[in-house]
Amino acid sequence: MDNLSFETSIWIAAPRDRVWQAVTVPQQLEQWFIPGSPREIAALEVGAPVRFHFPGMAVQDAVIEVVNLLQQFRLRWQPHESHPETQMVTTFTLADENSGTRVTIHEAAYKALPDGLSHEQVKMQDNGTVIMTTNLKAFVEGTALPY
């Protein structure tokens, strides 16, 4: 099966350093990425563990793969415990645009899940990525979160 890959992008009316904080500071992540769900980032450096707590669900562990200050932040994680060979990579890329910041979230799975489950995973992740960018924009711009 082919690898899975998709991305979404959104413009935010804020400087790149403000958006960077929202994406990399655990206390800020907790406010827009599934609000109220704790995030742990041991250190903002390659190889550092990251832990996402989801209400009523298991903890999601990840590892930081890339940290390019104010430009790119990438995590690798396992999307489904029944397929430990499958790895998902989530990349946040920030760029200056029109006195604000363009945020692009790219998600890719390697060694895709078996048929059926992979298609469900893509739908769920793609929708989740759109929700993430919309909430991120609202949080940084100081408006109510839509999700």
N, C-alpha and C positions, 0 to 999 in steps of 0.2 A: 504494500500500500504506500502511496506517496506521503511525504511529510505534509503536515498541515501548517498553514501560515496565513495570517491576516493582520491588518492594521487599521487604526483609525487615528484621526488627527483633529485637533481643535485649536482655535486661536483664543488666547486668554489676555485680557486687558490688564497686564501686570508685568513688571520686569522679570527677567529670567531668574534672578536670585530668589525672588519671592516664590515663584513656582517650584524651584529646586527644593526649597524648604518644605513645601507642601508634599512633595514626592518622597523626601528622604528622612524627615524628622518623624519618629514614631507617634508622638503626641498629635501631630497634624494629620498624619495618615489616618489615625483613629477617628478623626472628625468627618472625613469625606469618603473613605474607602470602607464600606460597611460600618457606618457610624456606631461607636460604642464597642467595637471589637478591637481588643488590644493588639498592638504590633510591637515586636521586639527586634531591634537591629543592634547587634552586639557592637559593631564598629562600622563606620562607613568606609570600608576597604575591601579589596578583592579577597575572596575566601571567607569572609565573615558570615556567620549564620544569621538568618532572618526567620522570625517565627510569626505567623499570622494565626490569631485565635478567631474562630468563627462561632457565632452563637449556635448552640445545639449540635455542633459538628466537631470533628476532630481538628487538631492543630495542623496547620500546613507549614512545613519547614521548607526553606529555600536557602540558597547560597548566593552571595553577591559575586557576579562574574566580571562586571565592568563598573568603574567609577571614574568618569571624566567630569571633574567638577564643573557644575553649571551647564553641562552638555548632554551627558548620557549616564544612565543608571540601568544595569541589567541584572536580572535574577534568573536562576535556574531552579526548577522545582518539578516534583512528580505529581501529575494531575490525577492519577487514579491508582490507589494502593494495590489493586489486583494486577497491575501491569508495571512492575518496578523498572522494566527496561525502557519505558517511555519517559522522556524528559521534555518539559515545557520550558521555554525561555521567554521571558517578558522583558522588553526593552523600552525604557522611557527616553526619548530624545527631545531636547529642548533647543530652540533656535529663536533668535530675535526676528520679529516680523512686525512691521507697521506700529512701532512704539509699544509693542506687547511681546508675547511669547507664543510661538507655535509649539504645541506638545504633540508628539506622535508616539502612540503606543503600538508596538509591533509584538505579536505573539506568534511563536512557532513551536510545533511539537516535532520531535524526532523519534523515529521508530513508532510511527502512528499506531493508535489503538486499533483493535480488530474492527471489521466492518460493523456498522450499526452504532456501536459505542463511540467510534471516532466522529461520526456525523453528529451525534447528540452532543459530544464534547465541543465541537466547532460551534454549533448553534449557541450553546450555553456561554462559551468563552467570548464569541463575537459580540453577543448581546451584553455580556458583562463588561467588555472593553468600552462599548458605547456608554454604558451607565457610568463607568469609572471616569471617562473624560468629561462627561456632562456634570457630574458631581464635583470633580476637581475644579472645573471652571467656576461653578457657583461658589465653592468654598473660597477660592483665591480672590474672586471679585466681590465677596461679601454679600452674596444673595442666598436665599433659602435653597437648600439642596432639593433637587427634583426627585431623587430616589432615596 
